[in-house]
Amino acid sequence: MIPAVRRRDAEGGGLTAEWRALREQVRLEAGRRFAAGEKTAVIAKELRVSERLVERWRRAWREGGPPVGGLNGAS
């Protein structure tokens, strides 16, 4: 689901729109899985992100917001 290489925009100043959209899809999928009661380790493995990142997203989700934090640091 996550491409192995992140491409930067033409100016090199940030993630491409395509990457930002993909990152958002991954976070939203994590939120759906939280609601379904899936375990952090399973979500992390299947979405190809770290457990630590999934834990951050789950904490934000529990506090009433959407999963936040990026695949490339905080967003």
Secondary structure, 3 states (H helix, E strand, C coil): CCCCCCCECCCCCCECHHHHHHHHHHHHHHHHHHHCCCCHHHHHHHHCCCHHHHHHHHHHHHCCCCCCCECCECC
